[in-house]
Amino acid sequence: MGTNIATEILKTPDTSQHRLYQAVVIQAFEDCLYTLGGKNEAYNKKEAHEWFMGNNADFRLICDLANLDADHVHSRYKWCLNNKVIVFTEIQCYWIEYKNEYKKYRGVDTKEERRTITHARYMQARQCCPHRPPRDRQPAANRRRQQPRRLRDAANAR
């Protein structure tokens, strides 16, 4: 997609308005190419991805103002997805999922509803990560408190 759109952009004699909106399309595409694990970058990537995939009136207007064919841009973006040019990394997926869960959490009114959201999320995380060791189920009163290291060493030295 990048080279085809770049070729299309270079071919057309543009006004400054066309160049401005072409920069918007190019920035959205570059946001989709980002593969590092930053939180804000993951959020920007998701928004840009939804913008390309939505193929809505806003997308078509920006492409029209950029003097680009919206159907061509949309189909090339889908081609990049299918050919793994654009991928979402695991950490990006976690950040996006976190944001969605946080919106749900903040959207409820009562503590009980928040508890059910956090409990459901905890149970889901436990199922997704079976390699995690089980939590220590002993009550705190029955756990033997470990002495600080210097006291243990002093006791063992005697």
URFENQUI-V256000 format. One line per field, one symbol per residue. ss: DSSP state (H for helix, E for strand, - for the rest). burial: + if it has 16 or more other ideal C-beta (glycine too) atoms within 10 Angstrom, else -. A space follows every 10 residues. Layout:
ss=???
burial=???
//
This chain:
ss=-HHHHHHHHH H----HHHHH HHHHHHHHHH HHH-----HH HHHHHHHHHH HHHH--HHHH HHHHH----H HHHHHHHHHH HH-------H HHHHHHHHHH HHHHHHH--- HHHHHHHHHH HHHHHHHH-- ---------H HH------HH HHHHHHH-
burial=+---+--++- -------+-- ++--+--++- ++-+------ -+++++-++- ++--+---++ -++--+++-+ --++-++--+ +----+-+-- -+--++---- ---------- ------+--- ---------- ---------- ---------- --------
//
